[in-house]
Amino acid sequence: MMKIRDSDELVFCKSNKHFIFHMPDSDQKMRLQLFLSRCGVASRRKSAILIEQGEVQVNGDVVTQPYFKINPEIDKVEFKGRRIRLKKYEFYMMYKPAGILTSIGDDRGRNSIADLIPESFGKLFPVGRLDLDSEGLLILTNHGEAANRMLHPRYHFPKIYHVTLNRDVNPDDLKIMSKGIVIDGKKTIPANYEKLGVGDSKRVRVDIVEGRKRQIKNVFSEFDYKVVKLKRISIGPVKLGNLKSGEIRKLSVPEIMNLLEILGLADF
């Protein structure tokens, strides 16, 4: 049975490509000047000037007081005729079971993660993918820029996997893998391949910052190993923890704040 655990919501302002988060006050009110600033319209000082110049309307009326209180969830705020809206970005973590597609629906009727996501969650998409026979951590969100930064090698966002092989691994092979090898004409970014624990030479921990298609399986295949089981344990600071197969939970506000700070998308 899938368990869903809610946490406090985190509200974001969005203006073009500028993302900033804030914790709403208990009464949901905030100063108009601060609202404009956090939406990326201008600095707080400049926002105050724009308001005083009559450039901002609230619910159709011109407001010239920077400290005028608004409810971002209810009031309609416009700057030079363009509405500024609050958007709620959602972040969930899921334990994808093996045998489930990492896709939101499938035109061939196969089981996918969409079957595990309640409709009430709204429109979400997975950050990256796990192969059909792989399992473990997936992050689901509607924050496109955060997803892009988690996936792009330029941001060096680490993912950790536990891999079980069909035979004992040679430590020398792991050293070579860690330095990067050429697959399909392109060298992999240096990573960390090491034995997982003591007494089990078939299990390997892999830390990588890129996510080419079937990369881990292809790397081991180059050394004549077959991956029997692949499980993703963490994506950046988000860890699978005690989440069970098929479970999904909403990230807490501190978890989201930490994630966005690491991604360079939080402004404190």
C-alpha positions in Angstrom: 0.0 0.0 0.0 1.5 3.3 -1.0 1.9 5.8 1.8 1.7 9.6 1.2 3.1 12.0 3.8 2.4 15.7 3.4 4.6 18.5 4.7 4.3 22.2 4.8 3.9 23.9 1.4 6.6 26.2 0.1 5.4 29.1 -2.0 7.4 30.6 -4.9 7.3 33.7 -6.9 8.0 33.4 -10.6 8.9 36.1 -13.1 10.5 35.1 -16.3 13.5 32.9 -15.3 14.0 34.3 -11.8 13.1 31.9 -9.0 12.9 32.9 -5.3 11.2 31.2 -2.5 9.7 32.6 0.7 7.8 31.3 3.6 4.4 32.9 3.7 3.3 34.7 6.9 0.8 33.0 9.1 -1.9 35.4 7.9 -0.7 35.0 4.2 -0.1 38.8 4.0 3.0 40.5 2.7 4.0 44.0 1.7 3.5 44.9 -1.9 7.1 46.2 -2.2 8.4 42.8 -1.0 6.1 40.9 -3.3 7.4 42.8 -6.4 11.0 42.3 -5.3 10.6 38.6 -4.7 9.0 38.2 -8.1 12.1 39.6 -9.7 10.5 42.8 -10.9 13.1 44.9 -9.2 15.1 45.4 -6.0 13.1 46.3 -2.9 14.2 50.0 -3.3 13.3 50.2 -6.9 10.1 48.3 -6.4 9.1 51.0 -3.9 9.8 53.7 -6.5 7.7 51.8 -9.1 4.8 51.5 -6.7 5.0 55.2 -5.8 5.0 56.1 -9.5 1.7 54.3 -10.0 3.0 51.4 -12.0 1.3 48.8 -9.9 -2.3 47.8 -9.6 -3.9 45.6 -7.0 -7.3 44.2 -7.9 -7.7 46.8 -10.6 -6.8 49.8 -8.4 -3.5 51.7 -8.6 -1.7 51.4 -5.3 1.1 53.9 -4.5 2.0 52.7 -1.0 5.0 50.3 -0.9 4.0 48.9 2.5 0.4 48.1 1.3 -0.4 44.6 2.5 -1.6 42.0 0.0 -2.6 38.4 0.2 -0.6 36.7 -2.6 -3.1 33.8 -2.8 -6.1 36.0 -3.4 -5.1 39.5 -4.6 -4.5 40.2 -8.3 -1.3 42.2 -8.8 -0.3 43.8 -12.1 2.8 45.6 -13.1 2.6 47.6 -16.3 -0.5 45.6 -17.3 1.2 42.2 -16.8 -0.1 40.0 -14.0 2.4 38.7 -11.5 1.3 35.3 -10.1 2.5 33.1 -7.3 3.2 29.6 -8.3 3.5 26.6 -6.0 6.4 24.3 -6.9 6.0 20.8 -5.7 8.8 18.3 -4.9 8.2 14.6 -4.1 10.4 11.6 -3.7 9.4 8.2 -4.8 10.8 4.7 -4.5 10.3 3.4 -8.0 9.9 -0.4 -8.0 11.6 -2.5 -10.6 9.3 -3.4 -13.5 7.7 0.1 -13.6 8.4 2.6 -16.4 9.8 6.0 -15.5 7.2 7.8 -17.5 3.9 9.6 -17.0 1.7 7.1 -18.8 2.5 4.7 -21.6 0.8 4.4 -25.0 1.3 0.6 -24.9 -0.6 0.3 -21.6 2.4 -0.8 -19.5 2.8 -0.1 -15.8 4.4 3.3 -15.1 5.0 5.6 -12.2 1.9 7.4 -13.2 0.0 4.5 -11.7 1.5 5.4 -8.3 0.9 9.2 -8.4 -2.5 10.4 -7.1 -4.3 12.7 -9.5 -4.6 15.3 -6.7 -0.9 15.8 -6.9 -1.3 17.8 -10.2 1.1 17.8 -13.1 4.5 16.4 -12.1 7.3 15.0 -14.0 10.3 12.8 -13.0 13.7 14.2 -12.8 15.7 11.9 -15.1 14.9 8.2 -15.3 15.6 4.7 -14.1 15.5 1.8 -16.4 12.6 -0.6 -16.3 14.5 -3.2 -14.3 16.1 -0.6 -12.0 14.7 0.7 -8.8 15.2 3.3 -6.1 14.9 7.1 -5.7 13.1 9.3 -8.1 12.4 13.0 -7.6 9.1 14.3 -9.0 8.5 18.0 -9.5 7.0 20.8 -11.6 10.1 23.0 -11.3 11.7 22.8 -14.7 14.9 24.7 -13.9 15.6 22.7 -10.7 15.1 19.5 -12.7 17.5 20.8 -15.4 20.2 21.6 -12.9 19.9 18.2 -11.2 20.4 16.5 -14.5 23.0 18.6 -16.3 26.6 17.4 -15.8 27.7 21.1 -15.7 26.2 21.4 -12.2 28.0 18.3 -10.9 24.9 17.1 -9.0 25.8 13.7 -7.5 23.7 10.6 -7.7 24.6 7.4 -5.7 23.7 3.9 -6.7 24.1 0.5 -5.2 24.9 -2.1 -7.8 24.9 -5.9 -7.6 26.9 -7.8 -10.2 26.8 -11.4 -11.5 30.3 -12.1 -10.2 33.0 -10.8 -7.9 34.5 -7.5 -8.9 38.2 -6.8 -9.5 39.3 -3.7 -7.5 41.6 -2.8 -10.4 38.6 -2.6 -12.7 36.9 -0.2 -10.3 40.0 2.1 -10.4 39.8 2.2 -14.2 36.1 2.8 -14.2 36.5 5.7 -11.7 38.9 7.5 -14.0 36.4 7.4 -16.8 36.2 5.2 -19.9 35.1 5.7 -23.5 31.6 4.5 -24.3 30.1 5.2 -27.7 33.0 7.4 -28.6 32.7 9.6 -25.6 34.6 9.4 -22.3 32.6 9.3 -19.1 33.2 11.9 -16.5 35.4 10.6 -13.6 33.3 9.0 -10.9 33.6 6.9 -7.9 33.3 3.1 -8.1 34.1 1.2 -4.9 33.2 -2.1 -3.2 30.1 -1.8 -1.0 31.0 -3.0 2.5 33.2 -5.9 3.5 32.8 -9.5 2.6 30.6 -9.1 -0.5 32.6 -8.6 -3.7 29.6 -8.5 -5.9 28.2 -5.2 -4.6 29.5 -1.9 -5.7 28.7 1.7 -4.8 28.7 4.2 -7.7 28.8 8.0 -7.4 28.3 9.8 -10.6 27.4 13.3 -11.8 26.2 12.5 -15.3 23.3 10.3 -16.4 23.9 9.0 -19.9 21.5 6.2 -21.0 22.2 2.9 -19.3 25.6 4.4 -18.3 26.3 2.3 -15.3 25.3 -0.9 -17.0 27.4 -0.1 -20.0 30.4 0.7 -18.0 30.3 -2.7 -16.2 29.6 -4.4 -19.5 32.9 -3.1 -20.9 34.6 -5.2 -18.2 32.4 -8.3 -18.8 30.2 -7.8 -15.7 26.4 -8.0 -15.8 24.4 -5.8 -13.5 21.9 -8.0 -11.6 20.4 -5.2 -9.6 20.7 -1.4 -9.7 19.2 0.8 -7.0 19.5 4.6 -6.7 20.1 5.6 -3.1 20.3 9.4 -3.3 20.1 12.4 -5.6 22.1 15.3 -4.1 21.0 15.8 -0.5 17.7 13.8 -1.1 18.2 10.3 0.3 15.9 7.3 -0.2 16.1 6.5 3.5 13.5 4.2 4.8 11.1 4.8 2.0 9.7 1.4 0.8 9.1 0.3 -2.8 6.1 2.1 -4.3 6.0 4.7 -1.6 6.0 8.4 -2.3 6.2 11.4 0.0 6.3 15.2 -0.2 9.7 16.8 0.5 9.6 18.9 3.7 10.2 22.7 3.5 13.8 22.3 5.0 14.5 19.6 2.4 13.3 21.8 -0.5 15.3 24.8 0.9 18.4 22.8 1.1 18.0 21.3 -2.4 17.4 24.7 -4.0 20.3 26.3 -2.2 22.6 23.6 -3.5 21.2 24.1 -7.0 21.8 27.9 -6.8 18.1 28.6 -7.0 17.5 29.9 -3.4 17.9 33.5 -2.4 18.2 34.1 1.3 
